[in-house]
């Protein structure tokens, strides 16, 4: 489910473009290389600074390159942050991998789903994965648990990532 801010400005869209690229740990030059020259570093930089107009067709094509929906450019950060803090999960992949040998169906299903998500996102960070709300819902369906039950099951197994200083 996408949450749009109908008042998104071109500058906010530019900032979102930069944020999406950085979330994928890509430099401007890496975008140019990975796109085989389709997206020149100087052009992407201009879009991100807001000094060059971005047509809807170019925005759609760039979002396809990044593997994100076009709607990601129009999401309100405030709404998105509130939604993420409500239900999104940050899974400690190191802890998950260390428990794969256990005969725990939830761990096996979680590992399979997160591996699938990593391939789809082309996200090979390998340490922590933020499970988006829609993925959280899919996981809940797979393991037949409501969101609160799922979070509790992951907490009990110590699979949720805790930042330094968090209890």
N, CA, C and O of each residue as an XYZ file, in Angstrom:
668
protein
N       0.842     -1.160      0.000
C       0.000      0.000      0.000
C       0.892      1.230      0.000
O       1.770      1.360      0.853
N       0.676      2.127     -0.945
C       1.493      3.330     -1.049
C       0.771      4.490     -0.383
O      -0.452      4.608     -0.461
N       1.543      5.342      0.271
C       1.011      6.529      0.911
C       1.651      7.730      0.247
O       2.862      7.934      0.334
N       0.821      8.526     -0.420
C       1.328      9.634     -1.204
C       1.109     10.955     -0.491
O       0.127     11.141      0.227
N       2.022     11.843     -0.702
C       1.848     13.213     -0.264
C       1.523     13.994     -1.527
O       2.406     14.192     -2.362
N       0.271     14.449     -1.696
C      -0.109     15.128     -2.938
C       0.603     16.457     -3.132
O       0.545     17.028     -4.221
N       1.269     16.959     -2.109
C       1.938     18.253     -2.200
C       3.451     18.104     -2.388
O       4.201     19.038     -2.101
N       3.899     16.963     -2.856
C       5.324     16.740     -3.060
C       5.856     17.744     -4.076
O       5.294     17.899     -5.160
N       6.939     18.423     -3.720
C       7.530     19.420     -4.605
C       8.643     18.788     -5.437
O       9.148     17.721     -5.088
N       9.030     19.446     -6.544
C      10.144     18.930     -7.340
C      11.434     18.774     -6.509
O      12.200     17.837     -6.730
N      11.670     19.677     -5.569
C      12.865     19.573     -4.737
C      12.803     18.319     -3.856
O      13.813     17.642     -3.667
N      11.631     18.018     -3.324
C      11.469     16.802     -2.509
C      11.679     15.550     -3.350
O      12.255     14.570     -2.877
N      11.215     15.581     -4.588
C      11.423     14.450     -5.497
C      12.920     14.287     -5.759
O      13.430     13.166     -5.775
N      13.616     15.391     -5.960
C      15.070     15.338     -6.167
C      15.762     14.702     -4.971
O      16.642     13.855     -5.127
N      15.356     15.117     -3.776
C      15.943     14.557     -2.558
C      15.650     13.071     -2.436
O      16.511     12.297     -2.019
N      14.433     12.669     -2.798
C      14.071     11.246     -2.739
C      14.916     10.442     -3.713
O      15.332      9.328     -3.394
N      15.177     10.990     -4.900
C      16.032     10.286     -5.866
C      17.405     10.019     -5.267
O      17.923      8.906     -5.360
N      17.989     11.030     -4.661
C      19.309     10.862     -4.030
C      19.234      9.834     -2.907
O      20.111      8.981     -2.772
N      18.185      9.923     -2.107
C      18.015      9.002     -0.983
C      17.893      7.560     -1.468
O      18.488      6.658     -0.878
N      17.139      7.338     -2.521
C      16.966      5.986     -3.074
C      18.305      5.451     -3.566
O      18.651      4.300     -3.302
N      19.062      6.285     -4.283
C      20.381      5.851     -4.786
C      21.301      5.515     -3.623
O      21.975      4.485     -3.640
N      21.333      6.366     -2.626
C      22.229      6.144     -1.485
C      21.805      4.925     -0.668
O      22.660      4.224     -0.127
N      20.507      4.662     -0.570
C      20.036      3.473      0.133
C      20.556      2.212     -0.529
O      20.744      1.183      0.120
N      20.785      2.304     -1.821
C      21.303      1.162     -2.567
C      22.826      1.169     -2.618
O      23.437      0.370     -3.328
N      23.435      2.081     -1.857
C      24.892      2.186     -1.753
C      25.549      2.348     -3.126
O      26.552      1.703     -3.430
N      24.964      3.217     -3.943
C      25.499      3.477     -5.278
C      26.016      4.906     -5.374
O      25.380      5.841     -4.888
N      27.157      5.063     -5.994
C      27.646      6.391     -6.338
C      27.033      6.763     -7.678
O      26.462      5.916     -8.366
N      27.153      8.027     -8.044
C      26.663      8.441     -9.360
C      27.379      7.669    -10.461
O      26.758      7.237    -11.432
N      28.677      7.499    -10.303
C      29.459      6.774    -11.317
C      29.007      5.314    -11.414
O      28.951      4.755    -12.509
N      28.685      4.696    -10.274
C      28.225      3.311    -10.297
C      26.885      3.177    -11.011
O      26.630      2.173    -11.676
N      26.027      4.190    -10.876
C      24.753      4.174    -11.599
C      25.039      4.178    -13.098
O      24.428      3.427    -13.859
N      25.969      5.025    -13.512
C      26.320      5.096    -14.938
C      26.869      3.751    -15.428
O      26.515      3.282    -16.510
N      27.723      3.150    -14.630
C      28.335      1.867    -15.025
C      27.283      0.762    -15.074
O      27.194      0.025    -16.056
N      26.489      0.649    -14.009
C      25.479     -0.417    -13.955
C      24.407     -0.272    -15.027
O      23.840     -1.262    -15.490
N      24.135      0.971    -15.417
C      23.118      1.186    -16.445
C      23.716      1.097    -17.847
O      23.034      1.317    -18.848
N      25.001      0.771    -17.891
C      25.739      0.684    -19.173
C      25.619      1.991    -19.963
O      25.453      1.991    -21.182
N      25.707      3.102    -19.225
C      25.710      4.411    -19.860
C      24.354      5.017    -20.121
O      24.265      6.158    -20.575
N      23.290      4.277    -19.845
C      21.949      4.833    -20.078
C      21.733      6.050    -19.185
O      21.152      7.046    -19.616
N      22.201      5.968    -17.939
C      22.057      7.060    -16.987
C      23.426      7.637    -16.697
O      24.204      7.046    -15.948
N      23.725      8.773    -17.273
C      25.013      9.439    -17.075
C      25.069     10.028    -15.664
O      24.078     10.560    -15.165
N      26.229      9.928    -15.034
C      26.413     10.426    -13.666
C      26.033     11.901    -13.567
O      25.363     12.303    -12.615
N      26.451     12.705    -14.533
C      26.176     14.141    -14.494
C      24.674     14.423    -14.585
O      24.184     15.367    -13.965
N      23.947     13.615    -15.349
C      22.498     13.800    -15.502
C      21.788     13.419    -14.208
O      20.915     14.148    -13.737
N      22.162     12.273    -13.630
C      21.545     11.841    -12.369
C      21.813     12.886    -11.282
O      20.918     13.235    -10.512
N      23.047     13.380    -11.228
C      23.386     14.422    -10.256
C      22.527     15.660    -10.435
O      22.092     16.270     -9.458
N      22.285     16.027    -11.681
C      21.439     17.194    -11.963
C      19.997     16.960    -11.517
O      19.358     17.864    -10.977
N      19.481     15.740    -11.743
C      18.132     15.413    -11.269
C      18.082     15.498     -9.746
O      17.134     16.033     -9.172
N      19.117     14.962     -9.103
C      19.143     14.919     -7.637
C      19.284     16.309     -7.008
O      18.790     16.542     -5.904
N      19.948     17.222     -7.699
C      20.075     18.598     -7.193
C      18.870     19.445     -7.553
O      18.678     20.531     -7.006
N      18.058     18.947     -8.475
C      16.891     19.699     -8.912
C      17.216     20.765     -9.930
O      16.420     21.680    -10.146
N      18.386     20.662    -10.567
C      18.780     21.657    -11.558
C      18.400     21.230    -12.974
O      18.632     21.965    -13.933
N      17.825     20.059    -13.098
C      17.395     19.552    -14.395
C      16.007     18.957    -14.217
O      15.758     18.223    -13.261
N      15.102     19.276    -15.140
C      13.734     18.763    -15.063
C      13.710     17.270    -15.339
O      14.427     16.760    -16.199
N      12.867     16.591    -14.585
C      12.719     15.145    -14.719
C      11.307     14.858    -15.214
O      10.331     15.095    -14.503
N      11.206     14.348    -16.435
C       9.886     14.023    -16.976
C       9.350     12.781    -16.274
O      10.101     12.025    -15.657
N       8.057     12.586    -16.378
C       7.446     11.410    -15.748
C       7.993     10.134    -16.375
O       8.253      9.163    -15.664
N       8.172     10.118    -17.682
C       8.684      8.896    -18.320
C      10.120      8.608    -17.885
O      10.482      7.448    -17.686
N      10.941      9.648    -17.735
C      12.315      9.452    -17.253
C      12.308      8.994    -15.792
O      13.076      8.115    -15.402
N      11.427      9.606    -14.991
C      11.321      9.219    -13.577
C      10.910      7.757    -13.466
O      11.454      7.016    -12.647
N       9.954      7.345    -14.284
C       9.494      5.949    -14.273
C      10.635      5.012    -14.653
O      10.850      3.987    -14.005
N      11.346      5.363    -15.687
C      12.458      4.542    -16.147
C      13.572      4.465    -15.096
O      14.146      3.399    -14.875
N      13.871      5.583    -14.456
C      14.905      5.603    -13.424
C      14.470      4.771    -12.214
O      15.276      4.047    -11.630
N      13.203      4.878    -11.847
C      12.695      4.063    -10.733
C      12.763      2.571    -11.074
O      13.073      1.752    -10.208
N      12.479      2.220    -12.311
C      12.605      0.820    -12.734
C      14.059      0.364    -12.605
O      14.325     -0.755    -12.166
N      14.990      1.225    -12.985
C      16.409      0.895    -12.844
C      16.751      0.625    -11.379
O      17.460     -0.333    -11.075
N      16.249      1.467    -10.471
C      16.522      1.311     -9.045
C      15.708      0.176     -8.414
O      16.000     -0.259     -7.300
N      14.691     -0.297     -9.132
C      13.859     -1.367     -8.589
C      12.873     -0.892     -7.541
O      12.526     -1.634     -6.622
N      12.424      0.344     -7.679
C      11.438      0.895     -6.748
C      10.239      1.380     -7.550
O      10.383      1.727     -8.722
N       9.055      1.409     -6.937
C       7.896      1.924     -7.662
C       7.999      3.438     -7.840
O       8.625      4.121     -7.030
N       7.399      3.944     -8.875
C       7.387      5.387     -9.126
C       6.817      6.131     -7.922
O       7.231      7.251     -7.623
N       5.886      5.517     -7.249
C       5.261      6.150     -6.085
C       6.274      6.471     -4.983
O       6.010      7.330     -4.142
N       7.414      5.803     -4.973
C       8.444      6.063     -3.953
C       8.922      7.507     -4.015
O       9.372      8.047     -3.004
N       8.836      8.142     -5.180
C       9.266      9.537     -5.309
C       8.279     10.506     -4.670
O       8.621     11.658     -4.400
N       7.063     10.044     -4.429
C       6.008     10.927     -3.940
C       5.573     10.605     -2.523
O       4.564     11.129     -2.051
N       6.314      9.760     -1.847
C       5.942      9.394     -0.487
C       6.348     10.483      0.480
O       7.442     11.043      0.403
N       5.462     10.757      1.364
C       5.758     11.717      2.412
C       6.686     11.058      3.416
O       6.386      9.975      3.919
N       7.807     11.696      3.714
C       8.755     11.133      4.675
C       8.122     10.996      6.047
O       8.372     10.013      6.745
N       7.308     11.959      6.445
C       6.670     11.890      7.754
C       5.733     10.696      7.857
O       5.767      9.955      8.839
N       4.900     10.512      6.846
C       3.975      9.389      6.823
C       4.751      8.093      6.750
O       4.463      7.148      7.484
N       5.739      8.044      5.864
C       6.524      6.825      5.683
C       7.235      6.448      6.974
O       7.232      5.279      7.359
N       7.843      7.419      7.647
C       8.564      7.131      8.881
C       7.606      6.591      9.939
O       7.929      5.630     10.638
N       6.429      7.204     10.058
C       5.455      6.746     11.050
C       5.019      5.320     10.757
O       4.883      4.510     11.674
N       4.800      5.010      9.492
C       4.383      3.658      9.131
C       5.492      2.651      9.402
O       5.226      1.548      9.882
N       6.725      3.020      9.100
C       7.830      2.104      9.321
C       7.994      1.823     10.810
O       8.237      0.682     11.202
N       7.865      2.841     11.629
C       8.068      2.613     13.054
C       6.920      1.802     13.641
O       7.109      1.109     14.641
N       5.724      1.874     13.035
C       4.585      1.105     13.519
C       4.764     -0.380     13.289
O       4.561     -1.173     14.208
N       5.143     -0.778     12.077
C       5.091     -2.200     11.783
C       6.296     -2.794     11.103
O       6.414     -4.018     11.037
N       7.191     -1.980     10.597
C       8.340     -2.520      9.887
C       9.287     -3.195     10.873
O       9.379     -2.812     12.039
N       9.973     -4.192     10.380
C      10.905     -4.964     11.208
C      12.311     -4.817     10.654
O      12.502     -4.746      9.439
N      13.293     -4.772     11.539
C      14.696     -4.782     11.124
C      15.287     -6.090     11.626
O      15.503     -6.274     12.824
N      15.544     -6.994     10.690
C      15.997     -8.339     11.026
C      17.525     -8.380     11.024
O      18.171     -7.891     10.098
N      18.079     -8.961     12.056
C      19.526     -9.171     12.150
C      19.840    -10.451     11.385
O      19.634    -11.552     11.895
N      20.334    -10.304     10.176
C      20.594    -11.456      9.304
C      21.705    -12.345      9.838
O      21.704    -13.552      9.597
N      22.649    -11.761     10.559
C      23.719    -12.569     11.157
C      23.142    -13.524     12.180
O      23.495    -14.703     12.199
N      22.255    -13.027     13.033
C      21.617    -13.876     14.047
C      20.759    -14.944     13.371
O      20.734    -16.096     13.802
N      20.062    -14.552     12.315
C      19.223    -15.505     11.592
C      20.065    -16.638     11.005
O      19.731    -17.812     11.164
N      21.152    -16.284     10.331
C      22.013    -17.316      9.720
C      22.607    -18.238     10.777
O      22.772    -19.435     10.541
N      22.925    -17.682     11.937
C      23.548    -18.512     12.976
C      22.570    -19.543     13.540
O      22.987    -20.483     14.217
N      21.275    -19.375     13.266
C      20.276    -20.288     13.823
C      19.620    -21.167     12.777
O      18.630    -21.837     13.066
N      20.162    -21.175     11.554
C      19.545    -21.959     10.477
C      19.533    -23.458     10.749
O      18.631    -24.153     10.283
N      20.493    -23.966     11.477
C      20.578    -25.409     11.743
C      19.481    -25.874     12.700
O      19.202    -27.070     12.793
N      18.867    -24.940     13.406
C      17.796    -25.313     14.343
C      16.579    -25.802     13.567
O      16.339    -25.386     12.434
N      15.836    -26.669     14.181
C      14.629    -27.192     13.548
C      13.453    -26.276     13.901
O      12.528    -26.676     14.607
N      13.509    -25.024     13.390
C      12.495    -24.018     13.691
C      11.894    -23.543     12.370
O      12.559    -22.851     11.599
N      10.638    -23.912     12.105
C      10.010    -23.530     10.834
C       9.996    -22.019     10.600
O      10.162    -21.572      9.465
N       9.801    -21.225     11.660
C       9.764    -19.778     11.483
C      11.107    -19.273     10.967
O      11.150    -18.428     10.072
N      12.196    -19.782     11.521
C      13.524    -19.357     11.078
C      13.746    -19.744      9.614
O      14.258    -18.944      8.831
N      13.368    -20.952      9.251
C      13.543    -21.401      7.862
C      12.704    -20.559      6.902
O      13.195    -20.150      5.850
N      11.448    -20.297      7.252
C      10.577    -19.511      6.380
C      11.056    -18.066      6.279
O      11.039    -17.468      5.202
N      11.481    -17.516      7.406
C      12.002    -16.154      7.410
C      13.242    -16.054      6.528
O      13.374    -15.111      5.748
N      14.143    -17.014      6.645
C      15.360    -17.015      5.829
C      15.023    -17.087      4.342
O      15.604    -16.360      3.537
N      14.084    -17.965      3.976
C      13.690    -18.095      2.569
C      13.084    -16.795      2.045
O      13.422    -16.354      0.947
N      12.193    -16.180      2.821
C      11.562    -14.940      2.380
C      12.591    -13.823      2.251
O      12.592    -13.091      1.261
N      13.470    -13.688      3.247
C      14.453    -12.604      3.202
C      15.464    -12.813      2.075
O      15.939    -11.845      1.482
N      15.790    -14.051      1.782
C      16.676    -14.322      0.639
C      16.003    -13.890     -0.659
O      16.644    -13.309     -1.535
N      14.712    -14.175     -0.777
C      13.947    -13.764     -1.952
C      13.909    -12.238     -2.056
O      14.131    -11.676     -3.129
N      13.624    -11.573     -0.932
C      13.565    -10.113     -0.920
C      14.920     -9.518     -1.291
O      14.982     -8.557     -2.058
N      16.002    -10.077     -0.759
C      17.348     -9.572     -1.067
C      17.624     -9.673     -2.561
O      18.193     -8.754     -3.149
N      17.232    -10.768     -3.171
C      17.429    -10.915     -4.629
C      16.598     -9.885     -5.381
O      17.085     -9.283     -6.337
N      15.357     -9.673     -4.970
C      14.484     -8.719     -5.646
C      14.986     -7.290     -5.507
O      14.899     -6.496     -6.444
N      15.511     -6.971     -4.334
C      16.013     -5.622     -4.088
C      17.438     -5.453     -4.575
O      17.951     -4.335     -4.634
N      18.073     -6.545     -4.918
C      19.507     -6.530     -5.236
C      20.262     -5.936     -4.046
O      21.154     -5.101     -4.196
N      19.868     -6.399     -2.863
C      20.409     -5.901     -1.596
C      21.265     -6.991     -0.973
O      20.752     -7.974     -0.439
N      22.552     -6.805     -1.049
C      23.450     -7.841     -0.542
C      24.268     -7.326      0.630
O      25.402     -7.756      0.839
N      23.692     -6.403      1.393
C      24.346     -5.882      2.591
C      24.712     -7.033      3.505
O      25.839     -7.103      3.995
N      23.772     -7.938      3.740
C      24.050     -9.168      4.445
C      24.059     -9.107      5.954
O      24.285    -10.135      6.593
N      23.826     -7.958      6.555
C      23.861     -7.883      8.013
C      22.500     -7.566      8.615
O      22.090     -8.180      9.600
N      21.810     -6.614      8.026
C      20.506     -6.194      8.545
C      19.585     -6.005      7.354
O      20.009     -5.517      6.306
N      18.321     -6.391      7.511
C      17.354     -6.113      6.462
C      16.109     -5.514      7.083
O      15.530     -6.060      8.023
N      15.716     -4.387      6.538
C      14.449     -3.790      6.944
C      13.358     -4.454      6.124
O      13.381     -4.430      4.893
N      12.413     -5.040      6.820
C      11.300     -5.705      6.157
C      10.191     -4.677      6.042
O       9.647     -4.207      7.042
N       9.871     -4.340      4.812
C       8.850     -3.334      4.557
C       7.492     -3.851      5.013
O       7.298     -5.055      5.181
N       6.564     -2.936      5.208
C       5.260     -3.310      5.739
C       4.585     -4.409      4.930
O       4.045     -5.355      5.503
N       4.607     -4.293      3.593
C       3.944     -5.314      2.781
C       4.654     -6.660      2.893
O       4.004     -7.704      2.841
N       5.987     -6.650      3.046
C       6.724     -7.899      3.234
C       6.419     -8.493      4.603
O       6.342     -9.711      4.760
N       6.246     -7.620      5.588
C       5.886     -8.037      6.937
C       4.548     -8.779      6.903
O       4.379     -9.802      7.566
N       3.609     -8.258      6.131
C       2.301     -8.895      6.005
C       2.419    -10.269      5.345
O       1.764    -11.222      5.769
N       3.252    -10.371      4.309
C       3.468    -11.648      3.637
C       4.078    -12.659      4.607
O       3.650    -13.812      4.673
N       5.075    -12.214      5.349
C       5.708    -13.093      6.326
C       4.684    -13.568      7.350
O       4.658    -14.747      7.701
N       3.846    -12.665      7.828
C       2.797    -13.040      8.774
C       1.869    -14.093      8.203
O       1.466    -15.019      8.905
N       1.527    -13.953      6.926
C       0.687    -14.958      6.273
C       1.402    -16.305      6.184
O       0.802    -17.353      6.423
N       2.686    -16.269      5.837
C       3.449    -17.512      5.715
C       3.518    -18.283      7.022
O       3.368    -19.505      7.040
N       3.742    -17.577      8.101
C       3.917    -18.247      9.392
C       2.633    -18.239     10.220
O       2.621    -18.687     11.367
N       1.557    -17.728      9.631
C       0.238    -17.705     10.242
C       0.252    -17.013     11.609
O      -0.204    -17.562     12.612
N       0.791    -15.791     11.613
C       0.841    -14.992     12.833
C       0.393    -13.568     12.518
O       0.691    -13.027     11.453
N      -0.321    -12.979     13.457
C      -0.689    -11.576     13.369
C       0.576    -10.736     13.574
O       1.546    -11.236     14.144
N       0.594     -9.469     13.125
C       1.805     -8.647     13.257
C       2.402     -8.616     14.664
O       3.616     -8.750     14.817
N       1.581     -8.443     15.678
C       2.086     -8.404     17.052
C       2.695     -9.733     17.468
O       3.735     -9.774     18.126
N       2.036    -10.825     17.077
C       2.554    -12.166     17.397
C       3.874    -12.414     16.682
O       4.800    -12.993     17.250
N       3.951    -11.970     15.438
C       5.174    -12.155     14.660
C       6.328    -11.397     15.307
O       7.412    -11.949     15.490
N       6.097    -10.136     15.651
C       7.146     -9.345     16.295
C       7.605    -10.031     17.582
O       8.805    -10.119     17.839
N       6.669    -10.512     18.384
C       7.011    -11.171     19.646
C       7.833    -12.434     19.373
O       8.814    -12.695     20.070
N       7.438    -13.220     18.364
C       8.175    -14.439     18.029
C       9.607    -14.120     17.618
O      10.531    -14.858     17.958
N       9.793    -13.024     16.889
C      11.134    -12.622     16.464
C      11.943    -12.084     17.640
O      13.149    -12.313     17.731
N      11.270    -11.367     18.537
C      11.958    -10.870     19.734
C      12.442    -12.031     20.602
O      13.579    -12.028     21.074
N      11.578    -13.020     20.808
C      11.942    -14.181     21.620
C      13.157    -14.888     21.036
O      14.026    -15.348     21.777
N      13.220    -14.974     19.715
C      14.339    -15.640     19.032
C      15.553    -14.719     18.882
O      16.585    -15.124     18.348
N      15.420    -13.484     19.357
C      16.480    -12.479     19.283
C      16.956    -12.250     17.842
O      18.154    -12.215     17.557
N      15.975    -12.094     16.949
C      16.287    -11.885     15.535
C      16.080    -10.433     15.094
O      16.423    -10.079     13.966
N      15.529     -9.600     15.960
C      15.357     -8.188     15.607
C      16.641     -7.441     15.913
O      17.258     -7.630     16.961
N      17.027     -6.595     14.982
C      18.238     -5.804     15.154
C      18.004     -4.727     16.187
O      16.983     -4.039     16.163
N      18.938     -4.584     17.079
C      18.901     -3.516     18.075
C      20.139     -2.665     17.891
O      21.267     -3.153     17.966
N      19.909     -1.379     17.647
C      21.023     -0.448     17.490
C      21.754     -0.296     18.822
O      21.183     -0.557     19.880
N      23.000      0.120     18.769
C      23.788      0.350     19.978
C      22.993      1.247     20.919
O      22.462      2.276     20.500
N      22.911      0.862     22.180
C      22.215      1.660     23.165
C      20.745      1.338     23.301
O      20.104      1.808     24.241
N      20.176      0.537     22.379
C      18.779      0.134     22.473
C      18.674     -1.069     23.392
O      19.566     -1.916     23.437
N      17.578     -1.129     24.119
C      17.351     -2.282     25.001
C      16.273     -3.144     24.414
O      15.920     -4.171     24.992
